[in-house]
Amino acid sequence: MVMKANGRWTMCIDFTNLNKAFLKDNFLLPSIDCLVYASADQRFVSFMDTFLGYNQILLDQGDQEKTTFVTEEGLFYYRAMPFGLKNTGATYQSRGLKVYVDNILVNSGSLGEHVQSLFETFAILRAHNMKLNPKMCAFSVRASRFLGFFISESGIEVNPKKICAIMVKPPL
């Protein structure tokens, strides 16, 4: 068990041996730099976070038993895709969104284009029965934090939370 940043516990399974049995899928995670820089000069940006990310994608019934793990309470297996499987990220990427792990980004130069892009994104999410975490979403904003960066239409800035120790340290 590992405690997440939000204070909740999450189960982590080592799928190293299982992952050796699978070929790597072609969909790669996008570069964080590419996502961040592509958004920096856009007028409208929406940031979305899927609720429990990968766990919303159901595994094929024939693959569920392959994820079996042992606890003091007995044997269990995942019905939904757990974090840690070799092709989890690729499966998520293949859904057709600008996604980094479970963070979705929509950026546009005009409001009309942005509304259209959001409709398309929501259609993809609906088609795959994916749910968003409303506490972690910001729609049509001019600036926001994304993957550790502060992005606005004027560019990329350092996240103030990441440099507060430097800012309060007295000069030598």
N, C-alpha and C positions, 0 to 999 in steps of 0.2 A: 504494500500500500504506500502511496505517495501523496503528500498534501499538495494541492494545487495552490496557486497564488490567491484564489478566492477563499481559502481556508477549508475547502471541502476535500475529502479523501477520494482518491481514485485508484482502482485496481490496475496494476501494470504486470503484464505477463511477458516473459522472455520467449519470443517466437523465433529465436536464432535457428534452431534445427528445422522448424517448419519452413522458414523462409528459404533455406537452402534447396528445398524441393521445388520451388517455383521459379519460372523465368521472369525476368524483369519486364514490366509493361513499358510501353513507349512514352506515356505521358509523364513529363517531368514537372516538378514544382517550378514555378516561374522564379526568376531571380528577384530577391527583395528589392535590390537596386532598381531593376526595370520597372517594377510596380510603383515604387515610390517616385522615381523620376518622371514616369509617364503621367503622374497625377499632379505634380508640383505646379504646373502652370495652368491647370484647368479651372474654369470659373465655378463649376459645380461638381462636388464629390460626395458620394454616399459610401459609407462604411457599414458593413453588415457582418454579424457573427452568427454562425449557425449554432443552434442549441444542441450541445453534446456532439457537435461535428460528425465524425465518422460513425458514431453509434446510431445515426439515422439511416444508414445504408444496410439493408438486410442482407445477410449471407445466403447463398443458395443452400437449401436444406442438406444437400450432399456434402457441403463444405463445413457445416457447423461442427460436426464431431472432430474435425481436424484441429479445432481450437480448444480442445478439452484441457483442463488444468485441474490440479488437485489442491484442496484446502483441508483444514481440519474437519470441515463439515461434510466433505465428500467430493465427488467428481462433478465438474460443471463445464459447460461449453457456451460459447457466445452464439447468439442468434443474429446479432447485428455486428457489423464490422468493428473490431477493436483497433485501437491505436497500436502500432508495432508490427503489423503484418506488412510484408514487403511491398505489396501493390496497393495498399490503402490510399496513399496520396494520389497515385495514378488513377485509381477508380474515381476518386473525388474530382480530380482535374478533368476527367473525361466527360463530366456533366456539362461542360461548356461555359464555365464561368471564370472570371479573373479571380482565382482563389489562391491564398497561401494558407495551407493547413485548413483552418475553418474560418478564415477571414476573407470576406468577399468585398471587392472594390468595384465601384462604378464611377467613371469620371467622364465629364463632357464639357465642351466649350460653351454650349448654350442651354437654356432652360428646356426648350422643346426637345432637343437631342437627349438631354438628361432624363426627362420624363419617359421618352421612348425606350431608352436603355434600361430604365428601372422596370418598365412593363415587361420587357424581354427577360430580364433577370428573374422577376417574380414568376413568369410563365415557366421558366426552367425549374425553379425551386418547386413550384406546384406540381409539375410533371413528375418530379422525383420524390414528392411528398416530404420535402425538406422544410424544417421549421427554423425560424430565426429567433435569436435571443434579443428581445426588444431592449433590454437594459444595455446591450452592447452595440446598438445600431445608431447611426446618425445619418439622416437623409438630407440631401441637397444643401450641404453646409459649405461654407467658404474656407474653413480650416478645421483640422482635427488631428488626433494622434492615430498613427497607423504603423504597426510593426516596429514600434520604438522611435518613430520619427514624428515630427509635427509638420503636417503638410498644409500649405495654404496656396491661394492663387498667386502669391508673390514668391513662392519657392518653398524650399525645405529648410526647416529650422531644427535646432537641437531641442529635444524634449526637455523642458525646464526641470522636470523631476529627475532626469538623468545627470544634471550638472549642479544640483543644489549644493552638494558638498564642496565643489570647487568655488561656487559663488560666495559662500559664507566663510571660507577660509581666509584669514587675514594675510596680507602680503608679507613676504619674508623680509 
